[in-house]
Amino acid sequence: MTIKSEEEPKSQKEFLKLADRLSYVPSYIFAKLDAEKQELQKKGVDVIDLSLGSPDLPSPEVVIEECIKAVKEPINYRYPPFWGQTKFKQAASEWMNKRFSVNLSPENEILPLSGSKEGITHLAFAIINPGDLTIVPSPYYPVHARGTLLAGGMVHELPLTEKNNFIPDLDSIPQSVLDKAKLFFISYPNNPTGATCDFEFLERVVHLCKKNQILLVSDLAYSELTFDGRIAHSIFEVDGAKDIAIEFHTFSKTYSMAGWRIAFVVGNSKIISAIYEIKTNTDYGVCNIIQSASIKAFSISLSEHKKTAKIYEERRDVMLTKLKKIGWNIPTPGGAMYIWLPVPKPYKSSFDFCSALLHKAHIATIPGGSFGTYGEDYVRIALVDKKERLSLAVDRMEKAGIVFLR
Ligand SMILES: Cc1ncc(COP(=O)(O)O)c(C=O)c1O
């Protein structure tokens, strides 16, 4: 390999040309809405911000206390161990066993991450070659598709519609797609639709991926946020799933720790090692202080999670009841922390509707189009404010004449 000498002059054109991959993930339209929101806020407008899925609830006291202790330990100022702290991985393994009755080796089947989002991108760089294909149910959490696009791969979107309860129709996937696909994402409870799936769906998707030799990726970000008595399952509750699957877990939603940037991935050891290879070549691992503090979160009882889920369930109910009064009669989300709201007439796109919500009612939401092709007829409302504020948001919509007239 020849390395160009530093003295060799670079042309101006080469210097300014950014990598092609940046053009595969355009986000400027949505950045525009965000800038408009900030402009309003600067002017002192009380914007009800229901855009990002960033929990407004406090992080657990036990984690905060442990963090204060950990920050005073000089050992934690050094680089963390590449594979993550052993005690973190042991605690993660025990939690997976307590919660889902599954066995995962702390040695090679668990890796701490600086958030699932980072891990999912690293996964794509570890698996996807230019031109490779990933199957992604759509609408999707953006990085499920964008990781593959950044790695130069292609995405096959499987429509999630109200008619199919936002569960993909596995029988509709062409065999040519299954033959080519390297990755298949699933994520239930689902962002942005709020849908949940039953265990039988997990069994079917494991079977399909085994048969077609596709790596199945379960993103279980909302495992503890389920409503009306539902319980989410790990993919590893399905026999033999470890042969072909990995699963992402995050502290962001369960423990309201989105800003702490801590998550972990579990499952097939070969794939965990591949993510590790990318991670260690781009990063030193999760900050020791954060790992030490987060271990405490694993000791929080499962019944505490039910209380958190109840808060979101009540918020959901407040919003759905009030939205119904102004024309929206929509399916009840079984989990996660979102309302997936159809765009009413006369708005031509999810962007137009979001813009109206922002400027006429001072409510910030996310246009469904940013969650993929099959999101375009919706906007996403995140239930990240108190019931009173959510209720006020719907009052503002009504006052601004924003009702469902389709
Ligand atoms: C499905 C899903 N996965 C992952 C994440 C992000 O997780 P983290 O904060 O660990 O990067 C989100 C955030 O909204 C999400 O909705």
The ligand as a Tripos MOL2 file, in Angstrom:
@<TRIPOS>MOLECULE
LIG
   16    16     1     0     0
SMALL
NO_CHARGES

@<TRIPOS>ATOM
      1 C1        -35.8090    1.0370   18.9940 C.3       1 LIG1
      2 C2        -34.7270    1.8700   19.5880 C.ar      1 LIG1
      3 N1        -33.5060    1.3590   19.7200 N.ar      1 LIG1
      4 C3        -32.5020    2.0610   20.2510 C.ar      1 LIG1
      5 C4        -32.6950    3.3650   20.6680 C.ar      1 LIG1
      6 C5        -31.5370    4.1630   21.2020 C.3       1 LIG1
      7 O1        -30.9610    3.5530   22.2680 O.3       1 LIG1
      8 P1        -29.6530    4.1890   22.9130 P.3       1 LIG1
      9 O2        -30.0660    5.4110   23.6650 O.co2     1 LIG1
     10 O3        -29.1460    3.0990   23.7800 O.co2     1 LIG1
     11 O4        -28.7120    4.5250   21.7900 O.co2     1 LIG1
     12 C6        -33.9400    3.9560   20.5340 C.ar      1 LIG1
     13 C7        -34.1280    5.3480   20.9270 C.2       1 LIG1
     14 O5        -35.1420    5.9750   20.7560 O.2       1 LIG1
     15 C8        -34.9820    3.1890   19.9920 C.ar      1 LIG1
     16 O6        -36.2080    3.6860   19.8400 O.3       1 LIG1
@<TRIPOS>BOND
     1     1     2 1
     2     2     3 ar
     3     2    15 ar
     4     3     4 ar
     5     4     5 ar
     6     5     6 1
     7     5    12 ar
     8     6     7 1
     9     7     8 1
    10     8     9 2
    11     8    10 1
    12     8    11 1
    13    12    13 1
    14    12    15 ar
    15    13    14 2
    16    15    16 1
@<TRIPOS>SUBSTRUCTURE
     1 LIG1         1 GROUP 0 **** ****
